Amino acid sequence: MPIADFIDTAVSAGVPLACDLSATDDPEAHGRRTKALLAEREEMRSIEGGLAFRFPATTAVAQRVLEFVEIERRCCPFLTFEIIFEPEGRALWLALGGDERVEAFVRSEFGGGA
C-alpha cells in the first residue's frame, strides 16, 4: 500500500511545506546525522507519495531511524513516516512521503538524485 493511502491529503494540503530548523537543538548536527543515516541505507525505492529506504535491522540503526523521525516530525510536520520491520530481522524500512507537494520535496531532499 502506498504511503499516500495512509494520509488524509485534504488535511496535509493545508499544512505549509516549510521546515522549521529551529525545532532542532542543533540543525548542523542533525544534518550530519541525517547524511550519515542515509549513507547506511542498503536500498532506496520510489513509492507513490515519496521514497522508502531499506536499512539493516540492527538495534543501533533502529535507534538512529527513530531519532531521525522524532526530530523530523518537529521540523517538517508535513511529512508522513512509516517504519516497517521485516520478519526474522531481515531489514528495516523507512518510508517518507505525503501528498504530491511533499513527494517532490522528499525526492529533492532525501533522494540523492533518485
Rosetta constraint file for C-alpha pairs under 8 A:
AtomPair CA 1 CA 5 HARMONIC 6.64 0.50
AtomPair CA 2 CA 6 HARMONIC 7.59 0.50
AtomPair CA 2 CA 47 HARMONIC 6.36 0.50
AtomPair CA 2 CA 48 HARMONIC 5.30 0.50
AtomPair CA 2 CA 49 HARMONIC 6.85 0.50
AtomPair CA 3 CA 7 HARMONIC 7.30 0.50
AtomPair CA 3 CA 47 HARMONIC 7.50 0.50
AtomPair CA 3 CA 48 HARMONIC 6.61 0.50
AtomPair CA 3 CA 49 HARMONIC 5.91 0.50
AtomPair CA 3 CA 50 HARMONIC 7.47 0.50
AtomPair CA 3 CA 80 HARMONIC 7.61 0.50
AtomPair CA 3 CA 82 HARMONIC 7.49 0.50
AtomPair CA 3 CA 95 HARMONIC 7.30 0.50
AtomPair CA 3 CA 96 HARMONIC 7.70 0.50
AtomPair CA 3 CA 97 HARMONIC 6.45 0.50
AtomPair CA 3 CA 98 HARMONIC 6.87 0.50
AtomPair CA 4 CA 9 HARMONIC 7.83 0.50
AtomPair CA 4 CA 48 HARMONIC 6.53 0.50
AtomPair CA 4 CA 49 HARMONIC 5.17 0.50
AtomPair CA 4 CA 97 HARMONIC 7.17 0.50
AtomPair CA 4 CA 98 HARMONIC 5.60 0.50
AtomPair CA 4 CA 99 HARMONIC 6.38 0.50
AtomPair CA 7 CA 12 HARMONIC 7.69 0.50
AtomPair CA 7 CA 80 HARMONIC 7.44 0.50
AtomPair CA 7 CA 98 HARMONIC 6.95 0.50
AtomPair CA 8 CA 12 HARMONIC 6.47 0.50
AtomPair CA 9 CA 13 HARMONIC 5.72 0.50
AtomPair CA 9 CA 98 HARMONIC 7.57 0.50
AtomPair CA 9 CA 99 HARMONIC 5.90 0.50
AtomPair CA 10 CA 14 HARMONIC 7.08 0.50
AtomPair CA 11 CA 15 HARMONIC 7.09 0.50
AtomPair CA 12 CA 78 HARMONIC 6.39 0.50
AtomPair CA 12 CA 98 HARMONIC 7.56 0.50
AtomPair CA 12 CA 99 HARMONIC 6.99 0.50
AtomPair CA 13 CA 99 HARMONIC 7.29 0.50
AtomPair CA 15 CA 77 HARMONIC 7.84 0.50
AtomPair CA 15 CA 78 HARMONIC 6.05 0.50
AtomPair CA 16 CA 78 HARMONIC 7.18 0.50
AtomPair CA 17 CA 76 HARMONIC 7.82 0.50
AtomPair CA 17 CA 78 HARMONIC 6.43 0.50
AtomPair CA 17 CA 101 HARMONIC 7.66 0.50
AtomPair CA 17 CA 102 HARMONIC 7.24 0.50
AtomPair CA 18 CA 76 HARMONIC 6.74 0.50
AtomPair CA 19 CA 75 HARMONIC 5.24 0.50
AtomPair CA 19 CA 76 HARMONIC 4.77 0.50
AtomPair CA 19 CA 77 HARMONIC 7.75 0.50
AtomPair CA 20 CA 74 HARMONIC 7.67 0.50
AtomPair CA 20 CA 75 HARMONIC 4.52 0.50
AtomPair CA 20 CA 76 HARMONIC 6.53 0.50
AtomPair CA 21 CA 27 HARMONIC 5.96 0.50
AtomPair CA 21 CA 75 HARMONIC 5.57 0.50
AtomPair CA 22 CA 27 HARMONIC 7.37 0.50
AtomPair CA 22 CA 75 HARMONIC 7.34 0.50
AtomPair CA 23 CA 71 HARMONIC 7.68 0.50
AtomPair CA 23 CA 74 HARMONIC 5.80 0.50
AtomPair CA 23 CA 75 HARMONIC 5.17 0.50
AtomPair CA 24 CA 30 HARMONIC 7.38 0.50
AtomPair CA 24 CA 71 HARMONIC 6.49 0.50
AtomPair CA 24 CA 74 HARMONIC 7.56 0.50
AtomPair CA 24 CA 75 HARMONIC 6.79 0.50
AtomPair CA 26 CA 30 HARMONIC 6.23 0.50
AtomPair CA 27 CA 31 HARMONIC 6.13 0.50
AtomPair CA 28 CA 32 HARMONIC 6.34 0.50
AtomPair CA 29 CA 33 HARMONIC 6.16 0.50
AtomPair CA 30 CA 34 HARMONIC 6.01 0.50
AtomPair CA 31 CA 35 HARMONIC 6.15 0.50
AtomPair CA 32 CA 36 HARMONIC 6.13 0.50
AtomPair CA 33 CA 37 HARMONIC 6.01 0.50
AtomPair CA 33 CA 68 HARMONIC 7.99 0.50
AtomPair CA 34 CA 38 HARMONIC 6.15 0.50
AtomPair CA 34 CA 68 HARMONIC 6.88 0.50
AtomPair CA 35 CA 39 HARMONIC 6.21 0.50
AtomPair CA 36 CA 40 HARMONIC 6.67 0.50
AtomPair CA 37 CA 41 HARMONIC 7.08 0.50
AtomPair CA 37 CA 64 HARMONIC 7.13 0.50
AtomPair CA 37 CA 65 HARMONIC 7.44 0.50
AtomPair CA 38 CA 110 HARMONIC 7.98 0.50
AtomPair CA 40 CA 55 HARMONIC 6.55 0.50
AtomPair CA 40 CA 56 HARMONIC 7.98 0.50
AtomPair CA 41 CA 53 HARMONIC 6.15 0.50
AtomPair CA 41 CA 54 HARMONIC 5.59 0.50
AtomPair CA 41 CA 55 HARMONIC 4.75 0.50
AtomPair CA 41 CA 56 HARMONIC 7.56 0.50
AtomPair CA 42 CA 53 HARMONIC 7.43 0.50
AtomPair CA 42 CA 54 HARMONIC 5.45 0.50
AtomPair CA 42 CA 55 HARMONIC 5.45 0.50
AtomPair CA 42 CA 56 HARMONIC 7.24 0.50
AtomPair CA 43 CA 53 HARMONIC 5.75 0.50
AtomPair CA 43 CA 54 HARMONIC 5.02 0.50
AtomPair CA 43 CA 55 HARMONIC 7.30 0.50
AtomPair CA 44 CA 51 HARMONIC 6.94 0.50
AtomPair CA 44 CA 52 HARMONIC 5.69 0.50
AtomPair CA 44 CA 53 HARMONIC 4.53 0.50
AtomPair CA 44 CA 54 HARMONIC 6.33 0.50
AtomPair CA 45 CA 51 HARMONIC 5.74 0.50
AtomPair CA 45 CA 52 HARMONIC 5.17 0.50
AtomPair CA 45 CA 53 HARMONIC 6.47 0.50
AtomPair CA 46 CA 50 HARMONIC 6.29 0.50
AtomPair CA 46 CA 51 HARMONIC 4.70 0.50
AtomPair CA 46 CA 52 HARMONIC 6.41 0.50
AtomPair CA 46 CA 114 HARMONIC 7.77 0.50
AtomPair CA 47 CA 51 HARMONIC 5.29 0.50
AtomPair CA 47 CA 52 HARMONIC 6.59 0.50
AtomPair CA 49 CA 96 HARMONIC 7.91 0.50
AtomPair CA 49 CA 97 HARMONIC 4.99 0.50
AtomPair CA 49 CA 98 HARMONIC 5.21 0.50
AtomPair CA 49 CA 99 HARMONIC 5.92 0.50
AtomPair CA 49 CA 100 HARMONIC 6.46 0.50
AtomPair CA 49 CA 102 HARMONIC 7.43 0.50
AtomPair CA 49 CA 103 HARMONIC 4.94 0.50
AtomPair CA 50 CA 95 HARMONIC 7.24 0.50
AtomPair CA 50 CA 96 HARMONIC 5.63 0.50
AtomPair CA 50 CA 97 HARMONIC 4.14 0.50
AtomPair CA 50 CA 98 HARMONIC 6.70 0.50
AtomPair CA 50 CA 102 HARMONIC 7.49 0.50
AtomPair CA 50 CA 103 HARMONIC 4.52 0.50
AtomPair CA 50 CA 104 HARMONIC 7.49 0.50
AtomPair CA 50 CA 106 HARMONIC 5.96 0.50
AtomPair CA 50 CA 107 HARMONIC 6.57 0.50
AtomPair CA 51 CA 95 HARMONIC 5.68 0.50
AtomPair CA 51 CA 96 HARMONIC 5.56 0.50
AtomPair CA 51 CA 97 HARMONIC 6.53 0.50
AtomPair CA 51 CA 103 HARMONIC 7.88 0.50
AtomPair CA 51 CA 106 HARMONIC 7.00 0.50
AtomPair CA 51 CA 107 HARMONIC 6.87 0.50
AtomPair CA 51 CA 111 HARMONIC 7.31 0.50
AtomPair CA 52 CA 93 HARMONIC 6.51 0.50
AtomPair CA 52 CA 94 HARMONIC 5.50 0.50
AtomPair CA 52 CA 95 HARMONIC 4.04 0.50
AtomPair CA 52 CA 96 HARMONIC 6.33 0.50
AtomPair CA 53 CA 93 HARMONIC 5.47 0.50
AtomPair CA 53 CA 94 HARMONIC 5.19 0.50
AtomPair CA 53 CA 95 HARMONIC 6.28 0.50
AtomPair CA 54 CA 91 HARMONIC 6.39 0.50
AtomPair CA 54 CA 92 HARMONIC 5.71 0.50
AtomPair CA 54 CA 93 HARMONIC 4.51 0.50
AtomPair CA 54 CA 94 HARMONIC 6.61 0.50
AtomPair CA 55 CA 61 HARMONIC 7.34 0.50
AtomPair CA 55 CA 91 HARMONIC 5.82 0.50
AtomPair CA 55 CA 92 HARMONIC 5.14 0.50
AtomPair CA 55 CA 93 HARMONIC 6.18 0.50
AtomPair CA 55 CA 94 HARMONIC 7.95 0.50
AtomPair CA 56 CA 61 HARMONIC 6.83 0.50
AtomPair CA 56 CA 90 HARMONIC 7.24 0.50
AtomPair CA 56 CA 91 HARMONIC 5.07 0.50
AtomPair CA 56 CA 92 HARMONIC 6.02 0.50
AtomPair CA 57 CA 61 HARMONIC 6.67 0.50
AtomPair CA 57 CA 62 HARMONIC 6.61 0.50
AtomPair CA 57 CA 85 HARMONIC 7.13 0.50
AtomPair CA 57 CA 89 HARMONIC 5.60 0.50
AtomPair CA 57 CA 90 HARMONIC 6.27 0.50
AtomPair CA 57 CA 91 HARMONIC 4.54 0.50
AtomPair CA 57 CA 92 HARMONIC 4.83 0.50
AtomPair CA 58 CA 62 HARMONIC 6.16 0.50
AtomPair CA 58 CA 89 HARMONIC 7.78 0.50
AtomPair CA 59 CA 63 HARMONIC 6.16 0.50
AtomPair CA 60 CA 64 HARMONIC 6.41 0.50
AtomPair CA 61 CA 65 HARMONIC 6.12 0.50
AtomPair CA 62 CA 66 HARMONIC 6.12 0.50
AtomPair CA 62 CA 92 HARMONIC 7.42 0.50
AtomPair CA 63 CA 67 HARMONIC 6.11 0.50
AtomPair CA 64 CA 68 HARMONIC 6.09 0.50
AtomPair CA 65 CA 69 HARMONIC 6.24 0.50
AtomPair CA 65 CA 94 HARMONIC 7.65 0.50
AtomPair CA 66 CA 70 HARMONIC 6.08 0.50
AtomPair CA 67 CA 71 HARMONIC 6.33 0.50
AtomPair CA 68 CA 72 HARMONIC 6.03 0.50
AtomPair CA 69 CA 73 HARMONIC 5.90 0.50
AtomPair CA 69 CA 81 HARMONIC 7.24 0.50
AtomPair CA 70 CA 74 HARMONIC 6.89 0.50
AtomPair CA 71 CA 75 HARMONIC 6.48 0.50
AtomPair CA 72 CA 76 HARMONIC 5.37 0.50
AtomPair CA 72 CA 77 HARMONIC 7.35 0.50
AtomPair CA 72 CA 79 HARMONIC 7.96 0.50
AtomPair CA 73 CA 77 HARMONIC 5.09 0.50
AtomPair CA 73 CA 78 HARMONIC 7.95 0.50
AtomPair CA 73 CA 79 HARMONIC 7.01 0.50
AtomPair CA 78 CA 98 HARMONIC 7.36 0.50
AtomPair CA 78 CA 102 HARMONIC 7.23 0.50
AtomPair CA 79 CA 96 HARMONIC 6.62 0.50
AtomPair CA 79 CA 97 HARMONIC 5.74 0.50
AtomPair CA 79 CA 98 HARMONIC 5.89 0.50
AtomPair CA 79 CA 102 HARMONIC 6.86 0.50
AtomPair CA 80 CA 95 HARMONIC 7.98 0.50
AtomPair CA 80 CA 96 HARMONIC 5.76 0.50
AtomPair CA 80 CA 97 HARMONIC 5.25 0.50
AtomPair CA 80 CA 98 HARMONIC 5.55 0.50
AtomPair CA 81 CA 94 HARMONIC 7.04 0.50
AtomPair CA 81 CA 95 HARMONIC 5.66 0.50
AtomPair CA 81 CA 96 HARMONIC 4.95 0.50
AtomPair CA 81 CA 97 HARMONIC 6.78 0.50
AtomPair CA 82 CA 93 HARMONIC 7.83 0.50
AtomPair CA 82 CA 94 HARMONIC 5.71 0.50
AtomPair CA 82 CA 95 HARMONIC 4.96 0.50
AtomPair CA 82 CA 96 HARMONIC 6.72 0.50
AtomPair CA 83 CA 92 HARMONIC 7.09 0.50
AtomPair CA 83 CA 93 HARMONIC 5.56 0.50
AtomPair CA 83 CA 94 HARMONIC 4.66 0.50
AtomPair CA 83 CA 95 HARMONIC 6.45 0.50
AtomPair CA 84 CA 92 HARMONIC 5.65 0.50
AtomPair CA 84 CA 93 HARMONIC 4.95 0.50
AtomPair CA 84 CA 94 HARMONIC 6.59 0.50
AtomPair CA 85 CA 89 HARMONIC 7.10 0.50
AtomPair CA 85 CA 90 HARMONIC 7.87 0.50
AtomPair CA 85 CA 91 HARMONIC 6.13 0.50
AtomPair CA 85 CA 92 HARMONIC 4.58 0.50
AtomPair CA 85 CA 93 HARMONIC 6.43 0.50
AtomPair CA 86 CA 90 HARMONIC 5.61 0.50
AtomPair CA 86 CA 91 HARMONIC 5.35 0.50
AtomPair CA 86 CA 92 HARMONIC 6.17 0.50
AtomPair CA 86 CA 93 HARMONIC 7.87 0.50
AtomPair CA 87 CA 91 HARMONIC 7.94 0.50
AtomPair CA 96 CA 106 HARMONIC 6.86 0.50
AtomPair CA 97 CA 102 HARMONIC 6.02 0.50
AtomPair CA 97 CA 103 HARMONIC 5.38 0.50
AtomPair CA 97 CA 106 HARMONIC 6.33 0.50
AtomPair CA 98 CA 102 HARMONIC 5.10 0.50
AtomPair CA 98 CA 103 HARMONIC 5.83 0.50
AtomPair CA 99 CA 103 HARMONIC 6.05 0.50
AtomPair CA 100 CA 104 HARMONIC 6.48 0.50
AtomPair CA 101 CA 105 HARMONIC 6.51 0.50
AtomPair CA 102 CA 106 HARMONIC 6.08 0.50
AtomPair CA 103 CA 107 HARMONIC 6.25 0.50
AtomPair CA 104 CA 108 HARMONIC 6.20 0.50
AtomPair CA 105 CA 109 HARMONIC 5.99 0.50
AtomPair CA 106 CA 110 HARMONIC 5.53 0.50
AtomPair CA 106 CA 111 HARMONIC 6.72 0.50
AtomPair CA 107 CA 111 HARMONIC 4.43 0.50
AtomPair CA 107 CA 112 HARMONIC 7.57 0.50
AtomPair CA 107 CA 113 HARMONIC 7.74 0.50
AtomPair CA 107 CA 114 HARMONIC 6.74 0.50
AtomPair CA 108 CA 112 HARMONIC 7.22 0.50
AtomPair CA 108 CA 113 HARMONIC 7.51 0.50
